[in-house]
Structures are given as structure tokens and as C-alpha cells.
Amino acid sequence: MIGMEGRLRPVNRRFNHWKAPGQILGFVAPALAFYVVFVLVPAFGGMWYSLTNWNILNPSPRFVGLDNYVEALTQDPYFLDSVLFTLKYVGFMVVFQNVLALFLAVLVEGRTRGRVAFRMILFMPNMISMIIGGFMWLFIYTQVLPDLADFSAFSFLDQQWIGDPAWSFYSILIVSLWAGVGYLMVIYIAALQGVPVQLVEAAEVDGASRFRAFRSVVLPMILPSVTIGVFLSLNMSFKVFEVVYALTGGGPGRATQVIALNIFEEAFNMSNRYGYASAKATLLFALVFAITLIQLRIMKSREVQL
């Protein structure tokens, strides 16, 4: 055995030497090139255009400095209203999406039969394009639910789900949860499968209830996955566009207009002010970046404490 190890060491050295940084970089170069060309270059290009008055009619934009940012933050009430609505939406989504995903993960993992089928059913909405899903739910809200209310005892279903600002927010929230919960549920299922069953059984033998065992044993062990879930839900919620565009189009009026939809309309449906729209997109990036850093710092410190 000693002689065999001695003969294998040179081979391992040559193998490790073959894994040079340049060769490893060669494997990731195609994906990195796509990322640079289609993500980083447009991102930095948008930041540059946000400092100009560029529109589709002017081939040579003029540098205007921070004027676009000042206008967006002080002279554009529709943009500020969209920021407030988006923050409200994000707050509801982060809480409800993670709580519901974790609840479904615990429920599915607690089953002895049909576990795979339930995973597939709950994850399936994530595989549907949100534009298509939004139009499906638009049909449900405007056609199915009113008819169901007429022919059943569920009269409360006959609401102005799309036309009433009070109900349109909840209609968007329901569709977003339907579409996104399954993805986070899979993450939490993977985390739950990594928790040793012996620890939970030992806590229950010592007299802890199921809820107390989950809170004191399971939750601290899956907290890194909770950090990932909160991060993903924050990121997806701030960039929400398809659901709102398909269901309400930002209406009634501008009552449900999110930041992404406001940017889209500024660039393509109104005055074609691409420079001004780029400034709004940069502000959205800065907002998401700042909140994400705060969230990661808080969650990481919580992981260390536990």
C-alpha cells in the first residue's frame, strides 16, 4: 500500500498541475462571455444612458448629469407611487411566500405516500410563463369566479378583483404566490432532508412538542436556506412585471403600477425617454442592492447567534 501511494503521488501532482487557473477559466469562458455581453455591458450602458437625454429620435444624446435622477425623485409622483406600491408588494411577498413555502415543505415531507406527486403539483406553476399564467388568472377572476359565486354559496367570490384597487392588489398577490411558492418549497424541502431525524426524535422524547422541536431544532439548522429564500423572494418581488402587466396593466388608473412597469411605460409607451427610464432602472438597482445587503447582514448575524 505504501509503495502504491508513492507511485500515485506523481500522478496526483500532474493532475493538480493540469488544473491550472487558465484551464479552469477556459471551461467557464463561454458562460462568462454571454454574461458579460448580455448582462454586464447592457447594465453599464444603461447607467451611462441614465446621465443623458437619449431617446429613440436623437442619435446623439446630450449629457445631462444627474438631472434625470433629480426629476425622478422630486418631480415624478407616478414613479414615487410605484416605489411605494412595490415596497408594499415586496413586504407581503417576502413574508407570505417564505412562510407558505416552509409550511408546504414541512407538510409534504411529513407525508409517507404521494410525496413526489405533491412536489410536482406544487412546483408546476413555476414552469409556466407568468404572462400565460397571468392571462389564465385574468380569465378566472373575470369569468370563473363570478359564475361560481352565482351557482354556489360562495357569493363573496363575486368581487371586482381587477377593477377595484382594494382587490386588485390581492389578486396580484394571489397569483404571485401561486407561481413562486413551489420554487422556494423545493429549497426548503432540500434543507429539511438534511436535518438529522435523531435530533428531532430526541427532542420529542425529552418532552418537546412538535412545534417546539421544529422551532428549537429544525429551524436553526435550516436558517441558511431561509436566508436564500428571503434573498430570492426579495429579488423576484422587486422585479415583478409579468403578473401586473397581464392582470391589471398597472390599473385601475395607476393604482397597481410597480417600478418595472413604470420604467417600461416611460421607455416604450409614453415619450420614449430612454435616458430617463434608464435612470429609474438604476434607482431600482440601487434600492434592491441596498436592501439585499441589509437583509444578508441581518440574516447572517442571526445564523451566527443560533
N, C-alpha and C positions, 0 to 999 in steps of 0.2 A: 504493500500500500504506500509506503514511504517513497519507494522508487517510482511508483506510478505518479504520485503527486509531484515529484521532482520533474518528471517528463512532461507533465501537463502545464507547469508554471510558464514555460516559454510561450506555449500556445496561447495562454490567457493574456500574457503581456502583449503578444502580437495582436490578439483580438481587441484588447483595450486600446492599443495604439491605433488600430484601424478606425475606431470610433472617435475620430478627431472632430473638433467643433465644426470645421468646414464641411466635413462629410455629413454630419447631422443636419447642418443648416441646408445642405442640398436637398434633403428629403422634405423639409418644410418650406422650401423656397417657392414652389407653385402656389400653395395656400397663402403664404405671406405676400406674394406678389399680387394675388387677387385682393387681399385685404388692403394693401397699400393703395392699389389703383382704384378700387371701388368704394373704399371706406375713408381712408385717411386723406387722400387727395381731395375728394369732394368736401370733406369736413373742413379742412384748412382753406379750401377755396371759398366755401360758404362764409367762413369767418372774415376773409378778405372782402368779399362782396358786401358783407354787412356794414362795411365802412364806406360804401359808395351809394350812389343813387341809381344803380343799374336797373334797367327794365328791358323788356324784350325789344323795344323800339330803338333804344340808344346803344349802338355797338361799342361806344367808348364811354364807359361810366366815369363819373366825376367823383373824386374823393371828398367825402363829407364828414369824416371823422366819427364822432360819437353822436351825431345828430339823430340817427335812426334809433339808437338806444334811448336817448332822452325823450324822443317822441313816443316811443312805445310805453315807457314807464310813467310819463306825465300827461300825455295828450291823447291817449288811445283808451277810452273807457271800455270798449269792447274787448280789448286784449286783457286788461286787468280783470274784467268779469270772467273771462275764460280761465285765467290763472286761478281765481278763487273757486270756480266750479271744478276745475281739475284737482285742486287740493282737497276739496270735499270728496270727490270721487276716489282719489287715492287713499284717503283716510279710511273710507268704508271698505274699499277693496282689500287693502293690506290686512285689516283685522278679520273680515269675514272670510276671505279666501284662505288664509292660513289656518284659521280655527276650523272651518268646514273641511279643508283638506286633511288636517290632522285627525279630525273626528272620523272621517270616512276611512282613513288609513287604519286606524285602530279597529273600526268596525269590520272592515274587510279581512284584516289579519286575524281577527278573532273567530272567523268562520272556519269550519272544518270541511265544508262542501261548497262548491261553486265559487271558490276564491278567484280562480283565473277568469271566470266569466264576469264576475263583478268588476274586476280590474279593467277588463276590456270594455265593458259597457260604460263605466265612468270616465275612462280615458278617451273614448271615441270622439266626443265633441272637440277635443283638441286637434283632431286630424282633419276637421272641416274648416275650410276657409271662412274667416269671420265675415266677409262680405256675404257669402252664401248663407251662413248661419244667421246673420242679421236680417236678411230678407225672409228667411224661414220664420223667424220670430215676429217680424212685422206682420206676416200673414196670420200668425197665431194671435197676436194682440188685437188685430183689427177684424178678423173673421171668426176664428175658432172660439175665443173666449166669450164674445158677446152671444154667439149661438149656444154655447154651453150654458151660459147664465140663463138663457130663455127656456131651455128644456131641462133644467135641473134646479136643485135648491140652492145652488151657489150663485145667488144673484149679485154678490159683491164682485164677481169677476167682470161684470159689465161696467168697466171704467174707461175713462179717456186715457188709456195707457200712453198714447203718443201725443195727443193734443193738449193735455193738461200738464203744465210744468211741474206740479207736485208729484204726478205719477210717472212722468217721462223719465225722471232721474232713476226711480226704482226699476222701471222697465229696462233701462240700460244696465243697471247693476245686476239684475237677474240674469240677463244674457251673458254678461261678462263673467259672472260666477259659474254659470253653466259651462262656459267654454274653457275656463282656466283652472278650475279646481282639480280636474283629473291629472293635470301635469304635476302639480305640487303634491298630490296624493301619492303618486309613484315615488317621488323623492322621499316622502315620509315613510312609505312602506319599506323602502330600502334601509332607512335608518332604523326602523323598528326591528327589522330582521337581524340587525347587528347587536341588539341588546340581549345579553345572556338571560335565558329563561330562568336559570337558577337564582339569579338575584331577585327577580320578581317573586318567585315562589318562596324564597327565604323571607322576604318582607311580609308576605301574606301569612306565613307560618308564625311570624312574630306578632301577628295581630293587626297588621295594617290592612285597611280596606283596599279595594281595587283602585279607587280614585287616589288614595294616599300613596299607594305603591307607584302609580303612574306619575304622580306629581313629584315624589321624592326620589324615585329610582330611574324611571324611564325618561322623563322629560330632561333631566340634566345630561343624560347620555346622548340624547338626540338633539341637543341645543345647537351644535354646528349645522345640522340640517335645517333647523328653524332659521338660523342666520341666512342660509342660502335661500330659503323660501321667502323670507321678508325682502331680501335683496331682489329676487326675481319679480315678486309681485309689485314692488316699488317701480322697477324698471318698466315692466309691461303696462302698469297703470298710467304712468306719466306719458307714455307714448300712444295711448289709446286713440284710435282713429276710425277703424273699420266699423266697429259696433255703432258708434254715434252717427257716422255717415250713412249707414244702411238703415238705421231705425228712425232717427229724427232729423238728420241733416243739420243738427245744431239747434233745431227749433223745439217748441214753437217760438218764433222770433229768433232770439239768440240765447234762449234760456238754458240750453244744454250744450252750448258750444265749448269744446275743450281746446286746449292750446294748439294741438296739432291741426285741428280743423280750422282754427282761426288763421294759422300760418298758411294752410292750403288755400283758403279763400282769398287771403291777401295777395298771394302769388299768382293764382290762376283764375279766380272768379271775379276779381274786383278791378284794381288798377294796374295789375301786372308789375307791382313794385317788388321785384325780386330782391333787391338790396335790403329793403325794409323787412321783408319776410325772412331773409337770412339773419337779420339782427334778432328777430323774435325767436328763431330757431336756436341761435347762440345763447339767448337768455334761458331758453328751455334746457339746453345742455348744462349751463352753469347751475341752474336750480336743481336738476337731477343729480349732478355731480356733488354738490354741497350736501344735499340731504342724504345721499348714499354714503358719503364719508362719515357723517354724523351717526347714521344707523349702524354702519360696520363698527365704529369705535364703541358705541354703546353695547352692541351685541357681543363683541369680542371681550370687553371688560366683564360682561355678565358671565360669559363662559369661563373666564379665569376664576371668578368668585365661586362658581359652582364646582 
